[in-house]
Amino acid sequence: MIYRSKAPLRIGLAGGGTDVSPYSDQFGGAILNATISLFAYANIQILDEPAIIVEALDRKEIQRFPWSRQLKIDGTLDLLKGVYNRIQQDFGIPEKGLRLSTFVDAPAGSGLGTSSTLVVAILGAFVEMLKLPLGDYDIAHLAYQIEREDLQLAGGKQDQYAAMFGGVNFMEFYEGDKVIVNPLRIRSEYLHELENNLVLYFTANSRQSAAIIKEQVKNVHNKNEKSIEAMHQLKEQARMMKEALLKGKLNEIGEILDFGFMQKRRMAENISNSRIEEIYDAARKAGATGGKISGAGGGGFMIFYCPANTHHEVIEALERFGGEVKNYTFTKYGLTTWSV
């Protein structure tokens, strides 16, 4: 028997960074994101031998262990082992050998929520295998706990919930890890136009988001007024984006993205750099009305809003930077699981 799952990656459209504690605990955060047709996959195959095999097929990494209730966290395939350990701890897994294999359609550090989405996908495969009575919020919160508490990885809360729920969502974040996911009912023609006009560009540079997020956290602890005010403005940006999408004010989206890009750079050092600024300026000169860095910043994917038919000119302008424009569609559904 093989138990399978897949969960979609996401584009953060507005409010990025306000889902990170302690800002969200003290002030409340808000983010608007949308899932896309790039996925994290997980497969669990039951083995006839008492062994635990974990492997990331996209990274060509594999580890093999004698059957055990806890696998050592040692810097290799820790997301896979972390989920296994937590499922053993909370629910127990029968003493059967298994092979846990994963694949992600985008590289780690790309800014599309790959790590958190992968954790959700792995959890989904175990939920399918063990028939665990967990709801959508339960799985997303458990994924958050595994990353932030068990593995001590820095980051926010949006990615786990985006991967779980799917679609276009306005999310609110409060003290005590309280999260409210508000699905947005956006007219199909607005979504088609947004999809047509939004260019997803991989800068060819992945980045380590942890250092940027840790500085952001430090700035809130130290009551850095410039950084905190930028986060306030990004929270307001999420509300602006929600209104623009619901009311079909698509001509405002580029300006809203540009507003957020300006604020994001004030949150922490290294969110932007000379290469990102050069790419952003080239896209603007070619017709984009705004854009943003996806995720914590520093590299990975960028998105640009290109109204009318300007996306062709923008794509052509980006070619000289050596990155890659990624084709995608928006997705309606989050985590999906099945068995064969």
N, C-alpha and C positions, 0 to 999 in steps of 0.2 A: 504494500500500500504506500502511495505517495500523497502527501498533504501539501497543497500549494496555496500560495497567496501572492497578491500584488497590491501595491499602494502607489498612488500618483505623487509625483513631485509637485512643487508649487512655485508660482511667481508671486512675490510680495509686491503689491501695487501701492500700498500706502501704510504709513504708521510703523514702519520697521524699526525695531529696537525698543518699542514701548511695552513689549511683552516680557522684557527681562527684569527680574528682581534685582535690586529693591525698588526700581522705579514703579513697576506695576503694583507693588504692595503699598507704596506711599501715595501714589497719585492716580492709579488706575491707568491701564493701557488700552489702546484700540488699534487694530490692524485690519486691513482689507487685503485678502489674497485670493488667488484662483488656482485650482489644480490644472495640470496640463498633461498631455499624452506622453510623458516620460515617466518611467516607473521603477520602483524597487521590487524585486521578486525574491521570494523565499520558498524553499522546498525542503520537506522533511521526508526522508526515506527510511523505513524500518529495516534494520539489518539482522542477519542471522547470527551475528557474532557480538560479543559483549564489548563493543567499542563505540566511542563517540568521535565522529569525524565532522569537523567544521571547515568550510571552504568558501572563499569569495571567488567566484568564477571569473569576474571581470578583472580582479587584481591578481589572479593566479597565485593565491595564497591558500595553504591548506595545513591543518594540524590534526593529528590523530592522538587519541587518548584511550587508555583502558576505561571501561564504564565507571563513572563516578558521579556523585551527586553534585559536586562543585568542580568547575574548571578554573585553572589558575588564570587570573588577569595579569597579562605580562606585556601588553603593548601590541600584540598581534591578534587580530580578529576579536578584539575585546567586545565589540557590539554583539556579535553572535554569542560569545561565551557569557556575556552579561545577561542576556535574555534567558539563556538556558539556566543559568544559576538562579535567577529570580523565579522562574517558573517552577524549578525544583523546590525552592524554598517555600513558595506560597501554595503550590498545588500538588507537587509531587509528580514525577514521571515514572511509569513502570520500568522495571529493570530490563529494558530491551535496548540493544544497540541501535544507533540512528546516525544518519548522515544529514547534516544541516548545510545546505548550499544556498548561496545568495548571488544576485546579480543586480547591478544598478545601471540605468541608462545614462547617467551623467557621473563625472568623476567626483570624488570626495573633495570638499572645499570649493565647490562650484557656486554656492550661494542659492541653491534650489531646495535646500532642506534635505539633502541626501541621507545624512546620518540618522536623523529622527524618522524619516520615512522608512528607512531600512529597518529600524527597530520596530516600527508599527507592523511592517510586513512579516517580520520574524514572529512577533507575537501572534499575528493572525494565523500563521501556520500552526503554531502550538494550540491556539484556541480551537482550530478546526480538528486537530488530532485528538485533543483531550475533551472536546465538547464542553469547554469552560463556559459558565453562565455569566459572561461579561458583556456589558453594553458598550456603546460607542464611546461615551465619556470615560468609562472604566478603562478601556484599552488605551485611549490617548493619555490618560493620567498615569497609568502604569508605565507606558513608554517614557513619559517625562521623568518619573521616579528612577527608572533604570539608568537613564543618561545622566541626570543631574545629581542624584543622590548616590546610587550604587557605584557608578563609574566616575563620578565627580567631573563630568565634562561641562564646561561653561556653555551657556546658551539660553534661549528663551523658551516660550511655550507654544508658539503658533504652529510650528512644523508638525508636531504630533497630531494636533487637531485637524489641520488641513488634510494630512494623509488619511486620517480616519473618516472624515465626513465627506471630503471631495466637494467640487463645485466652487462657486463664488461665495465667499463668506465674509461678513463683518464680525470680527471677534473682539470680545471685551475681556480684560484681564484684571483681576482684583487680588486683594490680600488673601492669604491662605490658599493659594493655588486655585482660586475660583476662576473658572473660565466659562463664558457664555458664547456659544456659536450661533450667529444669526444668519441663516442662509438667505441670500438675496434673490428675489424673483426679478431677473433682468430680462427685458424683452429680447427675443432671439436675434432680431436685426441689430440691436445694440451690441450684443456679444459677437456677432459675425463681423461687424465693423471694427470692434476692438481687436479681435483676433487678426483681421486683415492688416490693421495699422500698427500693431505692436511687433517690433522686430526684436527677437531674442538672439543675443550675440555673446558667444563665449570668447573671452579675451585671450584664451590659451594659457592663462595663468591661474592655477588654483591657489587658495590661500588658507592659512590657519586662522580661523575665526576666533579662536579662544582668546588670543592676546588682545584683540580689538574689543571683545566683549568684556574682558576683565578690566580694561581701562574705562569702559563705559560704566561698569559697576562701581569702580573706584570713584569716578567723577560724581556719581549720585551720593555715595557715602560721604565724600568730602564737600558736598553741597556746592559743587561747581555750578555757578549760576548760568554761565554760557551754555554748558552741556545740558542742564536740566531744562532751560528755556527752549533749546532746540528740540528736546523730546516732547515738550508741551505742544510745540508747533507741528511736529510729526503726528501727534495724536489728532490734532485738528485736521491735518491733511487727510487722515483716514475718513473723517466725517465728510470732508469736501469730495473725496473720491466716491464715497457711497452715494451722495446726492447726484453727482454728475452721471454715474452709471444708471441709477434708477430713473432719472428724468431724461436720459438720452442727450445730455449736454456733452457730447463727445469732443466738441471743439475745445473744451476746457481741460481735457485730460492731460495734454502735453504740458500746459502751464502748471497744473497741479503736481505733475511728476517733477518738473523743474524746481518748483518751490520746495519739494521734499528733498531733492538732491542738494540744494543749498543748505538746508537745515541739517541733513545727515552729516555733512562734513564738519559741523560744529560739535558733534557728539563726542568724538574721540579722534586722536591722531591715527594716521595710517588707514582711515576709511577710504580716502582717496589718495592718489599719487600722480606723478607727472604723466605716466602712461594713460591712466584712466581719464585725466583731464584732457589729454590730447585726443583720445578717442571720442570723448563727449563733445568736444568742440567741433570735430570733423563731422559728426552726425548732425549737430545743430546747423552747421553751415550748409549741409546737403539737404536740409528740409525738415529734420526732426524738430518738433516744438518742445520736447523735453524728454527726460529719461531718468534712469536711476541705476545704481549698483544693486544687484540682487544679493540678499543676505546681509551679513555683517559688514561687508566691504573689503577693500584691499585687493580685489581681483575676482575671478570667477565669471559669472554671467552678468551682462548688463542688458537692460531693455530700453527701447527708444520708441516714442510715439511718433508715427509718421503719417500725418493726415493726407487726404486725397490720394494721389498716386506717388507720393514722395518716397515710399519705402524702397523702391527700386534704386533711386539715386543714393539713398542712405546706405543700402547694402553695398553698392559700388564703392562708396567713399570708405567703407570699413575694410575693404579687401586688402588695402596696403598695410594693415596692422597685423596680418597673419593669423587672425582668429578665425572663428567659424560661426556663420549664421545657422541657427538650429530651427528646423521646421517643427511645428507643434500644432495641436488643437487644444481647446479647453475641454475638460472632462467634467461630467456631471457626478460621477460616482467616486467614492473613496475606497477604503480597503475592501478587497474581494477575496474570498477564500473558497476552495473546493478540494476534492480528493478524487483520486483515480486508482 
